[in-house]
Amino acid sequence: MSQYWSPVVHNLTPYVPGEQPKLNNLIKLNTNEHPWGPSPKALEAIQAATNDNLRLYPDPNSEQLKAELARHHGVQVSEVFVGNGSDEVLAHAFMALLNHPGGLWFPDITYSFYPVYCELYGITPRILPLTADFSINADDYLPTDSGRAGAIIFPNPNAPTGRPLPLSEIERIVAGNPQAVVLIDEAYVDFGAESAVKLVARYPNLLVAHTFSKSRSLAGLRVGYAIGQAHLIEGLERVKNSFNSYPLDRLALAGAVASVQDKEHFTDSCAKVIAVRENLITDLTALGFEVLPSAANFIFVQHPKRAGAELTAKLREQAIIVRHFKQARINNFMRITIGTPEQCRALVEALTIILES
C-alpha cells in the first residue's frame, strides 16, 4: 500500500537503532547506555512531578532547564536550545541551519543518522574519508579552490570510533569556515574529550549539541540540547515552534533540571566509566585486540586473527551483546559499550575462551 506514501518516503533508508533484545541475564553492551543509573535526585524529582499537574501542558520554552544549562556551561539563556533527545535537536538543526549550497560535509565513518537526515531534508552530503588511523583530518574540512562547505557536522568524540579531535583542530575548522555553520555533536564528550562550548562566544557559526542519554544516564527520558550564539538558537526555535511547541514533558523537565543540579553524581559517574574503560582497554589489548583511542563510553576494537562478525555471534551465544558494523573499512570491528566492572570481566572471560577455541 505504499502508493499512499509521499514521494520523499520512497527514497528514505531509515536509521537502524541498536538492538534492544528481551533476553534474560543479558549483558547488553551494544547501545552505549550508561552502566549506572541516573542521579537519585533526578528520580526523586520525576516522582514528585507525577501528580495532577500532568493534565496541564509543560512549559513550552523549558525556561528552568535552559537556565540550569546556561549556568552549567557559563553561557546566556538565549544561547541554549532544548529538545526531545539530541536526535530531535539535530533534526531541527538540519532543517534550520545545515541546508546550504556547497552541501553538508561529514566523515565517511560517523553517526549514521546524518545521511538519513540528508535524505529526509533534501540536503546534499559530501562524505570525507577518515584517515588511515580513523581520525578526522581538519585540513579536509577547510575551503579549497575546488569548493567550500555549505555546512559541517561531526561528533566529537567520533562515533562509532570513539576517537576525539583536539579542540585546537576543531577551532581551525570553525575559524576556517566563517561562511558555514559547524555543528559539533558532543554526545560522548563528558567521558574524556574537550568540549567546544568554550568557543561559542568567539564564533557565530558554531553550534554544539549535547544529550542527557549518555553521561547523565537518562536515555529513557529523551532530553537533548544545543548551545550556540542567539541567532543560531533563534533559527532552531523557529523550526521547533513550527513542529512541536511542547517537546519536553513535565517529567522530563523535572528530571533534567535535577540532573544538572546534581554535579557530584555527574562527575563521579563519568569518572567511574572512564576508569572501567581504561581497564577494559588494557585487558583486550593483552588478548591481542587493536583498540582505537577512545574518549567515549565505548571502545572500537578488532582482532587481527578473528572476524568481528564471528566474535559478535559467539558472544551472543553467551548472552553478551556488542555491536558489529557491516560498513566498508570497519566491518571487522566491534563497538563495545563500557559496562559495569562485572560485565566487562564477563566479556573478557568470554573472549578469552572464544579466542582459545
C-alpha positions in Angstrom: 0.0 0.0 0.0 3.0 2.3 -0.4 1.1 4.3 -3.1 -0.1 6.4 -0.2 3.3 7.5 0.8 4.6 10.9 0.0 7.4 10.8 -2.7 10.2 11.5 -0.2 9.4 8.4 1.8 10.1 6.0 -1.1 13.8 7.1 -1.1 14.5 7.0 2.6 16.8 4.5 4.2 15.8 4.8 7.9 18.3 4.8 10.7 18.6 1.4 12.4 19.0 1.8 16.2 21.0 -0.6 18.3 19.2 -3.8 19.1 17.1 -3.9 22.3 16.8 -7.7 22.8 14.5 -9.0 25.5 16.6 -11.8 26.9 17.1 -13.0 30.5 20.5 -12.5 32.1 21.7 -10.4 29.2 25.0 -8.4 29.3 24.0 -5.6 27.0 27.0 -3.7 25.6 25.6 -2.6 22.3 23.8 0.8 22.6 26.2 2.9 24.7 23.8 3.2 27.7 25.3 4.2 31.0 26.1 1.2 33.2 25.0 3.0 36.4 21.7 4.8 37.0 20.8 8.5 36.9 21.1 10.9 39.7 18.9 9.9 42.6 17.8 13.5 42.8 16.6 13.2 39.2 14.5 10.2 40.1 13.0 11.9 43.1 12.2 15.0 41.0 10.4 12.8 38.4 8.4 11.1 41.1 7.5 14.4 42.7 6.3 15.7 39.3 4.0 12.7 38.9 0.9 14.5 40.1 -2.3 16.2 39.0 -0.3 18.8 37.1 0.2 16.2 34.3 -3.2 17.3 33.0 -1.5 20.6 32.1 0.8 21.3 29.3 4.5 21.7 30.2 6.5 24.9 29.8 6.9 25.3 26.0 10.1 27.2 26.5 11.7 25.0 29.1 12.9 28.1 30.9 14.1 26.5 34.1 16.1 23.8 32.3 17.6 26.4 30.0 18.6 28.5 33.0 20.3 25.5 34.7 22.1 24.5 31.5 23.2 28.1 30.9 24.7 28.2 34.4 26.4 24.8 34.0 28.1 25.9 30.8 28.7 29.5 31.5 26.5 30.9 28.7 23.4 33.0 28.3 19.9 31.5 28.4 19.4 32.9 24.9 22.2 30.6 23.8 20.5 27.4 24.8 18.0 25.3 22.9 16.4 22.1 24.2 14.6 19.3 22.5 13.2 15.7 22.8 16.6 14.0 22.7 19.6 15.2 20.8 18.3 13.4 17.7 15.4 15.9 17.5 17.8 18.8 18.2 20.0 17.5 15.3 16.9 17.1 13.1 15.9 20.8 13.7 19.4 21.9 13.0 19.5 20.0 9.7 16.4 21.9 8.6 17.2 25.3 10.1 20.9 25.6 9.7 22.6 23.0 7.6 20.9 23.1 4.2 23.0 25.4 2.0 24.8 25.3 -1.4 28.1 23.5 -1.1 26.5 20.6 0.8 26.9 19.2 4.2 30.3 17.9 4.9 30.8 15.0 7.4 33.1 11.9 7.8 32.5 8.6 6.0 32.5 6.7 9.3 30.3 8.6 11.7 26.9 8.7 13.3 24.6 7.0 10.7 21.7 9.3 11.3 23.5 12.1 9.4 22.9 10.6 5.9 19.3 9.7 6.9 18.6 13.4 7.7 20.2 14.4 4.5 17.7 12.2 2.6 14.8 13.4 4.7 15.5 17.1 4.2 16.9 17.1 0.7 20.5 18.1 1.8 23.4 17.2 -0.5 26.1 15.3 1.6 29.8 15.5 0.9 31.4 12.5 2.5 35.1 12.9 3.6 37.1 9.8 4.5 38.7 9.5 7.9 42.4 9.0 7.8 44.0 5.5 7.9 44.0 5.5 11.7 40.3 6.5 11.7 40.8 10.1 12.8 39.4 13.3 11.4 41.9 15.5 9.4 40.9 19.1 10.0 42.6 20.1 6.7 40.0 18.1 4.8 37.2 20.5 6.1 38.9 23.8 5.0 37.9 25.6 1.9 39.9 25.0 -1.3 39.9 26.2 -4.8 37.5 23.4 -5.7 34.9 24.4 -3.2 33.8 25.2 0.4 31.3 23.7 2.7 27.7 24.8 3.0 27.8 23.4 6.5 29.8 20.8 8.5 28.8 18.3 11.1 30.7 15.6 13.0 30.7 14.1 16.5 33.5 14.7 19.0 34.4 12.1 20.1 33.5 10.5 16.8 31.1 7.6 16.7 31.5 4.7 16.3 35.3 5.0 16.5 35.5 6.9 19.9 38.4 9.0 18.7 38.5 12.6 20.0 39.6 15.6 17.9 41.7 18.1 19.9 39.9 21.4 20.5 42.6 23.3 18.6 41.8 21.3 15.5 38.1 21.9 15.9 38.8 25.6 16.2 40.7 25.5 12.9 37.7 24.1 11.2 35.3 26.6 12.7 37.6 29.6 12.1 38.4 28.4 8.6 34.7 28.2 7.6 33.1 31.5 8.6 30.5 31.1 5.9 29.2 27.8 7.2 27.6 26.5 10.4 29.8 23.9 12.1 27.8 21.6 14.3 29.9 19.6 16.9 27.8 16.7 18.2 29.2 16.1 21.7 27.0 13.1 22.8 30.1 11.5 24.4 32.3 14.5 25.3 31.9 14.1 29.0 33.9 10.8 29.0 37.3 12.4 28.2 37.2 14.9 25.3 37.3 18.7 25.4 34.1 20.5 24.8 33.8 23.1 22.1 31.2 25.1 24.1 34.1 27.4 25.3 34.5 28.5 21.7 30.9 29.6 21.2 31.4 33.2 22.4 34.1 33.7 19.7 32.4 32.1 16.7 28.9 33.0 15.4 28.9 29.9 13.2 29.4 27.2 15.9 26.7 25.1 17.3 27.4 22.4 19.9 24.8 19.6 20.6 24.6 17.6 23.9 22.4 14.8 25.2 21.2 13.5 28.6 21.2 10.0 27.3 24.9 9.1 27.9 26.8 10.8 30.7 23.6 11.6 32.6 22.2 8.1 32.3 18.8 9.4 31.1 18.4 7.7 27.7 14.8 6.8 28.6 13.9 10.4 29.4 14.7 11.8 25.9 16.4 15.2 26.6 18.9 16.9 24.4 20.1 20.5 23.9 22.3 22.7 21.8 24.5 25.7 22.6 25.3 28.5 20.2 25.0 32.2 19.7 21.5 33.6 19.9 20.9 33.9 16.2 21.5 30.2 15.7 19.2 29.3 18.6 16.5 31.6 17.1 16.7 29.5 13.9 16.2 26.3 15.9 13.3 27.8 17.9 11.5 28.9 14.7 11.6 25.3 13.4 10.7 23.8 16.8 7.7 26.1 17.2 6.6 25.2 13.7 6.8 21.5 14.5 6.0 20.9 18.2 5.8 23.7 20.8 6.0 21.2 23.7 8.9 18.8 23.0 9.7 18.1 26.7 7.0 16.8 29.1 6.8 17.7 32.7 8.6 14.6 33.9 11.5 15.1 31.5 11.9 18.7 32.5 11.8 17.9 36.3 14.4 15.0 35.9 16.7 17.0 33.6 16.8 20.0 35.9 17.6 17.9 38.9 20.3 16.0 37.0 22.1 19.2 36.1 21.9 20.4 39.7 23.5 17.2 41.0 27.0 17.9 39.9 28.6 15.4 42.2 26.8 12.4 40.8 27.5 13.6 37.3 31.2 13.9 37.9 31.6 10.7 39.8 29.6 8.5 37.4 31.6 9.8 34.4 34.9 9.1 36.3 33.7 5.5 37.0 33.0 4.9 33.4 36.4 6.2 32.4 38.2 4.0 34.9 36.4 0.9 33.7 37.1 1.8 30.1 40.8 2.1 30.7 40.9 -1.3 32.5 39.0 -2.9 29.6 41.4 -1.5 27.0 44.3 -3.0 29.0 42.6 -6.4 29.2 41.6 -6.5 25.5 45.0 -5.3 24.3 46.5 -8.2 26.3 44.2 -10.6 24.3 45.7 -9.2 21.0 42.9 -6.8 20.1 43.6 -3.5 18.4 41.7 -0.9 20.4 41.3 2.6 18.9 42.0 5.5 21.3 38.6 6.4 23.0 37.3 9.3 24.9 33.7 7.9 24.9 31.7 5.4 26.9 32.6 2.7 24.4 35.6 1.3 22.6 36.1 0.3 19.0 38.1 -2.9 18.6 39.2 -5.6 16.1 41.2 -8.7 16.4 43.9 -9.4 13.7 43.1 -13.2 13.5 39.3 -13.4 14.1 36.5 -11.7 12.2 34.3 -9.2 14.0 31.1 -10.8 12.8 32.3 -14.2 14.2 33.2 -12.8 17.5 30.0 -10.9 17.8 28.0 -14.0 17.1 29.9 -16.2 19.5 29.5 -13.5 22.3 25.8 -13.5 21.6 25.7 -17.3 22.2 26.9 -16.4 25.7 24.2 -13.7 26.2 26.7 -10.8 25.6 25.6 -8.3 23.0 28.0 -5.9 21.3 27.5 -4.0 18.1 29.0 -5.1 14.8 29.0 -2.8 11.7 28.9 -4.1 8.1 30.1 -0.8 6.6 33.3 -0.9 4.5 36.5 -0.2 6.3 35.1 -1.1 9.7 33.4 -4.5 9.0 36.0 -6.3 11.2 35.4 -4.0 14.2 33.1 -4.4 17.2 31.8 -1.4 19.2 31.7 -2.3 22.9 29.8 -0.2 25.4 31.6 0.2 28.7 29.5 -1.7 31.3 30.0 -2.4 35.0 33.3 -3.9 36.1 31.5 -7.3 36.5 30.1 -7.1 32.9 33.4 -6.2 31.5 35.1 -9.1 33.3 32.5 -11.4 31.9 33.2 -10.1 28.4 36.9 -10.6 28.8 36.5 -14.1 30.1 34.1 -15.0 27.2 36.5 -13.6 24.6 39.5 -15.4 26.2 37.6 -18.7 25.8 36.5 -17.8 22.2 40.0 -16.9 21.1 41.4 -20.2 22.5 38.8 -22.3 20.6 
